[in-house]
C-alpha cells in the first residue's frame, strides 16, 4: 500500500507521524510518500491533502501538475482525506471569498464551503466533537478553519460543531475542517485507513 501526502505546505510531517502511528496500531504496513511534483500521485492507493493556505496550495498543485492527477485518482476510487485547506480544495462549490480570489477547486465532493468560517488565526480553538462511529468524543483543533455550508444527498455528515458541518464523507473522500494530525488521537487516521480498504 502506498499513501501519498501532498507536501507543498501545511502539517506534512505531522500527518506522516499520525499515519505511522495508526498503521502500527492496526498492524498494517504502507509506504508513505511526500508528493511535491507530478508523477507520484498515480502510484498511490490513498492521498492526504493537508492544511495550509488553500489559494496558495491550489496554485502550487496546479503549477506542479498535481491537480489533474488528484482528480484522476479520485475518479478511479483512490481514498483522499483533506484537512482544513484540503477540505476547501476537495469542494465543488466555494463561498464569495473563494470566487473573489478566483481559487481553483478540485471539484470532487458535492459540498459548498465557507473558507474562513471561524475567523482568523488568533481565533483558533479546540473543542470536543462527536464523530459518527466513535464511542468517545474527538478533540478537534480548528485553525483558521473552514466549514461545510451545504452538501449533496450522497454526502454523509460525520460531525458538526455549533450547528455547522465540520466533517463529511462522500464515498472514498473525507473532508475535515479541523487538524487530526495535531492531536495524539489516531482514530481519524484509523478511520481513513479503513476507507482505503
N, C-alpha and C positions, 0 to 999 in steps of 0.2 A: 504493500500500500504506500502511495506517495501523496503527501499533503503539502500543498504549496501555500506559503504566506506571502502576500503581496508586500514587498519590503521597500516601499518608496518613502513612506513616513508613518508615524504612529508607533504603537507599542508592539513592535515586531518581536523582540526578544521575549517579552512577557507572554505573548501568545505561544511562542515556541516552548517556553518553560511549562506553561499550563498544559499544552498538548502532551509533552513528555510525561508529566505527572499523571494525566488521565490515561495515557497509553499503558504506563507501568501498572497502575491500579487495575486496569481492565485486562492485563496480561496480553497486550497486543503489541505488535511491532510495526513501525512505519518509518519511512524515510521522509524527513521534513526538509523542504526546500525553501530558500529565500528567493523570491522572484522579483527581479528589478528590470528585466528585459524580456522581449518576446522570445518564444521558442520553448519555454519550460511548461507553460500552462497546459498544453495538450497532453503532457505525460502524467498529469496529476489526477488522482482519484477524488480529491477534495481540495477546496480553496478557502482561505480566510482573507477577508479584506478588513484590515484593522482601521482604527480611528485615525485622526489627523484632521487636516482642513480639506473638506470634501471637494471644493473647487480646484485646489492645487492638486490633490490626489487624482481627480478625474482627468485633469490636463496632462499630468505626467504619464498616467496609464495610457492615454490616447497617443501621446508622443512616442512612447516606447513600444507601441503596437500591441499592448496587452488587452485593451478594451475588447476588441473583436474576438480575441482568443477566449476571454471570460464568457462572452455571450455564447460562443460555440460550445464551450464546456457545459454551460447551464442547459443548453438545448439537448445535449447528449446525456443529461442526467447526473452530472457531477454535483456533489453536495457543496454548497457555498454558504459560509457564515460571514455576515457583515456586521461589524460592531461600530456604533456611533457614525462616523463619516461613511463607513461601509454600508450601513443601513440606508443612508441617503442615496448612495450610488446605486444600490440594488433597485430602487423605486422606479416605477413607471411615470409617476407624477410628482412634481415639486410645488412648493408654495411660491409666492411672488418673489421672494428673495432668490430662489433657485432660478426663476425665469429672468430676473433682473441681471444676475451675474452670468446669464447665458450658460449655465452649468450643464455639461453633458452627463446624462444619467445612463446607466446600463439598461434601464427599462425592462428588467427581468421580473420583478414582483409587482403584483397588482395592488400596489399601495400608493397613497399620497402622503408626502412627508412635510413636516414643518421643520426647517433646518436648524433653527435656534429656539426650540420650544421652551427651554428652561433658562434662557438668558446667557450672559457672558461667562467667561472663565471663573470670575470671582463668585458667581452664583452656583458653582458646582456643589454637589451634595451627595450623601449616601442615604439609602433607605432600604429597609427590609421589604421585599416584594414577594407575593406568591407567584409561582410559576407552574403552569399545567404539568402534572406528572411528578412534581416534587412534594414530598411529605412536609418538609420544613421550609420556611421562607428563605429566600436568597438575598444576601447583602449586595445590593446593586450600587455601583458608583456611577454617577451621572456627571460628566464633564463637558460643559457647553453642549449639552445633549439635544438631539433631535427627538421628535416623536412621530408616530403614525397617526394621521388625522382621518384617514378613510381607507377602507380596504375592500377588495372584491370578494365574491362569495366563496372562492377557492382558498382564501387565506384564513388560517387558524390563528386566533388571538391567543397568545401564550401568557401574557402578563400585562397588567395595567397599573398605572400609578396615578392617584388622584383623578381617575376617570379618563386618562388618556392612554393610548396603546404604546407600550414600550418594548414589546417583544412579539414577534409573529413568525409564522412559518407558512410557506406555500410549497408543497411537495418537498423538494430537496434544498430549498432556500430558507435560511434562517436569518432574520433581521433583529438586531438588538440595539436599543438606544443607549445602553449602558456598557460598562467595560468589565466583563467577567474575568479577563486576564489580569486585572489588578487586585484580585482577591485570592485568598488561599483556598477557595471553594472550587473544586474542579468539576462540579456537576454539569455546568453548561457545556464544557468541553466533552464530558462523557456523553451528554445528550447528542452533541454533534457527531461524535464517533459512531453512535448507533445509527444516525442518519446516513452515514457513508455506506453502512451495510457490509 
